[in-house]
Structures are given as C-alpha cells and as structure tokens.
C-alpha cells in the first residue's frame, strides 16, 4: 500500500509494476532500452499512482540545471514582458524552463534575486540591471555563472550584452519633430541614473546641435519613474507653463510616459498633435492602439530577448569556446497620428 502522506517515488512505481528500480530509471531516462510491454506496464503504474518526476533531484544528480532566469527591471512595463517572451521562445526550443523575476527597479531586490538564483544553480542568468556596472554581475562571472545583460551595455567585456542604440533613437525622435517644424521641444524622462534615459536625452540634444540649435533648447521635465502616472504628472507641469513659451512637442523616454502625457493633454483640452505633438519610445502594442495612435521609436523587443537567450545558451553549452559579444540593434521611428495628424 502506498503511503499517500508522501509523494509517490520510483520505489512505489517499481513495486506496483513488479520491476526493478533500474527498469523504472530506464523508462524515465532511456526508454529505448526497455521492451514495449515492460515500458507500458511501468507507465501504467505511474499514471495509476499519480507519479510526478522529481526534476530537481534529477538535475542535481546530473550536475546541470535545465532552468534559465530573467531578472527584468519592471514587470509592469510591456516592453520587458515582450523581451521575456523572446527569451521563453528560445528556451522552449531547447527544452528549458525560464524563471521570471521582477527587480521593480530596486537594487537591493535585484541583488537578492541574483544571489538566490546563483544558489539554485540555474544554467544561466539574463538580467536587465538597475546598474549595468553592478559588482554583483562581476561576482557572478567570477563564480562561473553564464550571464547576459539585456537592454544595457557595460564598460567591460567580461560578459555578453544585447541592447539598442538609444542615443540614435533619441536623435531620430528629435529629427522627426524638427522636420515637422517644431522649435520648442520637451524631453520627458527620468530618473537620471537610468542609462537609457541619459542616452536618449543625449541623442535628442545631439540632434539639436546637428541642426545648429543649442542643446539647452531642449526643455527637460524630469520624472521619478517611467510610468503612466509620471506621464500624467508631466502633462500637468507642461500645461502649467506660459503658453507663449510652452513646448509644442514632447519626446518621452518611453511609451508609458507618452501615454500618460497623451491622456492628460486630451483631458485638458489640448489638441494632439496640433497643440502638442508627442513621441514615445519602445513602440509597445498599446502605442498603436491608443485613442490617438502614438508615434514611437521602435525597439525589436522579442528579438532582444531571443538573441540574449541564444547567447546565454551558447555560453552555458560551450564554456571556454564561447566568445562574448556586444550586440547593438538599430531603432526605427514609426510615425503615427500623435505627430502627423
């Protein structure tokens, strides 16, 4: 009689099927070594007993995990969930499982996740870090953990990175607005410690310089986060500026900010794009579906995830033969009603 107070084990299956433990093991791991009749008898016993394979124990014996992990920056931002989908697609192709973790843009939470995942001996780690120069990433590399940084770059070349040229993306956004005749342009984004914010703003300023404008002509409205709520608040601040000096266009550091700004502008009676043209960044699915379809700088979100996962699996499988790569994708501007009417 099987004790139902504990999980059903291989010994229970062997007893029920009247076979050896080695035969049960072969059915699980090397079924071609077992005759069809015996395999059917063992599989029937498994079904009747409700046997569930202990994958953790198997991986521990084998000395290799079948799990990857992705520590994303903000699970509420569809950009990162799209990246995660790309990672999962590659993992599925390689019969791997993916743990998804959300650092919530908090360094201490990110550190705790990375430490736990290393202890759990995952096959490799993907991370969009709060700080790409975090000492923890270097520690993981020294400990032999395969790591790929996603949507960031690092000054060192001790691991693979996959990112998008954010400075170019900022330039594309401002060039588009200048081509439409705008001269007073706002940049909305923050916090300052986020590398993408700095690079997108730097690209915006570079575009102004290339058109013989002062980089100080860019009206910077700093935000505490890249969220819809912060976009709404930025809209209030923008509307509160004197009309004669108010920007006629805004470039937002991501689409969530842009969608919040768009919502507030419409609620205040501002006509988009006639009184305020808006450009976002990322081109998440909500951008095209907005009440006023949003012009946005598109990033290849799933491709970012797929490429990062492929590099991680290559490093985990090839060890010393793996060569670290710094992959940088090119963004593109997708013009819609929020700027073009």
C-alpha positions in Angstrom: 0.0 0.0 0.0 1.4 3.4 -1.0 1.6 6.0 1.8 -0.4 9.0 0.4 1.1 11.3 3.1 4.3 11.4 1.0 4.9 11.9 -2.7 4.9 8.7 -4.9 8.5 7.6 -5.6 10.3 5.4 -8.1 10.3 2.6 -5.4 6.5 2.7 -5.3 6.3 2.5 -9.2 8.8 -0.4 -9.2 6.8 -2.3 -6.7 3.4 -1.7 -8.4 4.9 -2.7 -11.8 6.9 -5.6 -10.4 10.1 -4.4 -12.0 13.5 -3.3 -10.6 14.4 0.3 -9.8 16.8 0.2 -12.7 14.0 -0.6 -15.1 11.9 2.4 -13.8 15.0 4.6 -14.3 15.5 3.4 -17.8 11.8 4.1 -18.7 12.3 7.7 -17.4 15.7 8.3 -19.0 16.5 5.7 -21.6 13.1 4.3 -22.7 14.7 2.7 -25.9 16.4 0.2 -23.6 13.1 -1.2 -22.3 10.8 -3.5 -24.1 7.4 -2.1 -25.2 5.4 -4.4 -22.8 7.5 -3.6 -19.8 7.5 0.2 -20.6 3.7 0.1 -20.9 3.4 -1.7 -17.5 5.7 0.9 -15.8 3.9 3.9 -17.4 0.5 2.4 -16.4 1.8 2.2 -12.8 3.0 5.8 -12.9 -0.4 7.0 -14.1 -2.4 5.0 -11.6 -0.2 6.1 -8.7 0.0 9.7 -9.8 3.8 9.6 -10.0 5.4 13.0 -10.8 9.1 13.0 -11.7 11.4 14.9 -9.3 13.1 17.1 -11.8 15.2 19.0 -9.2 16.7 15.8 -7.9 17.5 14.6 -11.4 19.2 17.8 -12.3 21.2 17.7 -9.0 22.4 14.2 -9.9 23.3 15.3 -13.4 25.1 18.3 -12.2 23.3 20.7 -14.6 20.1 22.7 -14.4 17.5 22.9 -17.1 16.5 26.3 -16.0 17.3 29.9 -17.1 16.3 33.0 -15.2 15.5 36.5 -16.4 15.6 39.4 -13.8 13.6 42.1 -15.5 13.6 45.8 -14.5 9.8 46.4 -14.4 7.2 43.8 -14.9 4.5 46.5 -15.3 6.2 47.7 -18.5 5.1 45.7 -21.5 8.5 46.3 -23.1 10.1 43.9 -20.6 7.3 41.3 -20.9 7.8 41.3 -24.6 11.6 40.7 -24.1 10.7 37.9 -21.8 8.5 36.3 -24.5 11.5 36.2 -26.8 13.6 34.5 -24.1 10.9 32.0 -23.5 10.6 31.1 -27.2 14.3 30.2 -27.4 14.1 28.4 -24.0 11.2 26.3 -25.3 13.2 25.4 -28.4 15.9 24.0 -26.1 13.5 22.3 -23.7 14.5 24.7 -20.9 12.4 26.4 -18.2 12.5 30.1 -17.5 12.2 31.8 -14.1 10.9 35.4 -14.4 11.8 37.8 -11.6 10.9 41.5 -11.2 13.5 43.7 -9.6 11.0 46.6 -9.6 13.9 49.0 -10.3 15.2 48.3 -6.8 18.9 47.5 -6.5 18.5 45.6 -3.2 15.8 43.4 -4.7 17.8 42.7 -7.8 20.8 41.7 -5.7 18.6 39.3 -3.6 17.2 37.7 -6.7 20.7 37.2 -8.3 22.1 35.7 -5.1 19.2 33.3 -4.7 19.3 32.2 -8.4 23.1 31.6 -8.1 22.4 29.4 -5.1 19.8 27.5 -7.0 22.4 26.7 -9.7 20.4 27.9 -12.7 22.0 27.2 -16.0 22.4 30.9 -16.8 21.1 34.3 -15.9 19.7 37.1 -18.0 19.3 40.5 -16.3 18.2 44.0 -17.2 20.1 45.6 -14.3 19.4 48.8 -12.4 23.1 49.5 -12.7 25.0 47.6 -15.5 28.3 48.2 -13.7 26.9 46.4 -10.5 29.7 44.5 -8.7 27.3 41.5 -8.4 27.5 40.9 -12.1 31.3 40.7 -12.0 31.0 38.3 -9.0 28.7 36.0 -10.9 31.1 35.9 -13.8 34.0 35.1 -11.5 31.9 32.3 -10.0 31.5 30.8 -13.4 27.8 31.6 -13.9 26.8 32.4 -17.5 25.3 35.9 -17.6 23.9 38.1 -20.4 22.9 41.7 -19.8 19.7 42.7 -21.7 18.9 46.2 -22.9 22.1 47.6 -21.4 25.8 47.8 -22.2 28.8 47.5 -19.9 32.2 49.2 -20.0 33.9 45.8 -19.6 33.7 42.9 -22.0 33.5 40.1 -19.4 30.0 39.0 -20.5 27.6 39.3 -23.4 25.3 42.3 -23.7 22.3 42.9 -26.0 21.0 46.4 -26.4 19.6 49.0 -28.8 21.4 52.2 -29.8 19.4 54.6 -27.5 21.3 57.7 -28.5 20.4 57.1 -32.1 16.8 56.6 -31.0 16.8 60.0 -29.3 18.2 61.6 -32.4 15.5 60.0 -34.6 12.8 61.3 -32.4 14.0 64.9 -32.4 14.9 64.9 -36.1 11.3 63.9 -36.8 9.9 66.7 -34.7 12.3 69.3 -36.2 11.3 68.1 -39.7 7.7 68.9 -38.8 8.6 72.4 -37.9 8.7 72.3 -34.1 11.2 74.5 -32.3 10.2 74.3 -28.7 10.6 70.6 -27.7 10.4 69.0 -24.3 12.2 65.9 -23.1 10.2 64.0 -20.5 12.0 61.2 -18.6 13.8 60.0 -15.5 15.3 59.1 -13.1 18.7 60.2 -14.1 20.5 57.0 -13.0 18.8 55.0 -15.8 21.3 54.7 -18.7 18.6 54.6 -21.3 17.2 58.0 -20.1 20.6 59.6 -20.3 21.4 58.2 -23.7 18.0 59.1 -25.2 18.3 62.6 -23.9 21.9 62.8 -25.2 20.7 61.8 -28.6 18.0 64.4 -28.5 20.5 67.1 -27.7 22.9 65.9 -30.4 20.1 66.2 -33.0 19.6 69.8 -32.0 23.3 70.6 -32.3 23.4 69.0 -35.8 20.6 71.4 -36.8 22.5 74.4 -35.5 20.4 74.6 -32.4 21.6 74.9 -28.8 21.2 71.6 -26.8 19.9 73.8 -24.0 16.8 74.5 -26.1 15.5 71.1 -25.0 13.1 71.7 -22.1 13.8 68.8 -19.7 10.9 67.7 -17.4 12.4 65.1 -15.1 10.3 62.2 -13.8 10.8 59.8 -10.9 9.9 56.8 -13.0 9.0 55.7 -16.5 5.3 55.1 -15.8 1.9 56.3 -16.9 1.3 58.1 -13.6 4.5 60.1 -14.1 3.4 60.9 -17.7 0.2 62.3 -16.3 2.1 64.5 -13.8 4.4 65.7 -16.6 1.4 66.7 -18.6 0.2 68.9 -15.7 3.6 70.6 -15.5 3.7 71.1 -19.2 0.2 72.6 -19.3 1.2 74.9 -16.4 4.0 76.6 -18.5 3.2 80.0 -20.0 1.6 79.4 -23.4 4.0 81.7 -25.3 7.0 79.6 -24.1 5.2 76.2 -23.8 6.8 73.4 -26.0 4.7 72.4 -29.0 6.2 68.9 -29.0 7.4 66.4 -26.4 9.7 63.4 -26.7 9.1 60.9 -23.9 11.8 58.4 -22.7 9.3 55.6 -23.0 5.8 54.8 -24.2 4.2 54.6 -20.8 5.2 58.2 -20.1 4.0 59.2 -23.5 0.6 57.5 -23.0 0.2 59.3 -19.6 1.1 62.6 -21.2 -1.3 62.0 -24.1 -4.1 61.1 -21.7 -3.6 64.3 -19.6 -3.2 66.5 -22.7 -6.5 65.3 -24.1 -8.3 65.7 -20.7 -7.0 69.3 -20.5 -8.4 70.1 -24.0 -5.1 70.2 -25.8 -5.3 69.1 -29.4 -2.8 66.4 -30.3 -0.8 66.9 -32.5 -1.9 70.5 -33.4 -1.1 72.0 -30.0 1.2 69.2 -28.7 2.9 66.6 -30.8 4.1 63.5 -28.8 6.8 60.9 -29.5 7.2 57.8 -27.3 9.9 55.2 -27.2 9.7 51.3 -27.4 6.6 51.0 -29.6 4.8 48.7 -27.3 1.5 47.3 -28.6 -0.5 49.9 -26.7 1.2 52.7 -28.7 -0.6 51.9 -31.9 -3.9 51.1 -30.0 -4.1 54.5 -28.2 -7.0 56.8 -28.8 -4.6 59.0 -30.7 -2.1 56.4 -32.2 1.3 57.2 -30.8 4.4 57.9 -32.8 7.2 55.9 -31.2 10.8 54.8 -31.6 10.6 51.1 -32.1 12.9 48.6 -30.4 13.0 44.9 -31.6 11.7 43.7 -28.2 11.3 40.0 -28.8 14.5 39.9 -30.9 16.3 41.4 -27.9 15.1 38.5 -25.8 15.7 35.8 -28.3 19.3 37.0 -29.1 20.1 37.3 -25.4 18.8 33.7 -24.7 20.7 32.3 -27.6 24.0 33.9 -26.4 23.4 32.6 -22.9 22.7 29.0 -24.0 25.8 29.1 -26.2 27.9 30.1 -23.3 26.4 27.5 -21.0 26.9 24.8 -23.5 30.4 25.7 -24.9 32.2 27.1 -21.9 35.7 28.3 -22.8 34.9 28.1 -26.5 32.2 30.8 -26.1 33.2 34.3 -27.2 31.4 37.2 -25.5 29.5 39.5 -27.9 28.2 43.1 -27.6 25.1 43.1 -29.9 23.6 46.5 -30.6 20.4 46.8 -32.6 19.2 49.8 -34.6 15.9 51.5 -33.6 13.5 52.9 -36.1 10.9 55.7 -35.8 7.3 54.7 -36.5 5.2 57.9 -37.3 1.5 57.9 -36.3 -1.2 60.4 -35.6 0.3 61.9 -32.4 2.8 63.8 -34.5 1.5 63.7 -38.1 -2.2 64.5 -37.7 
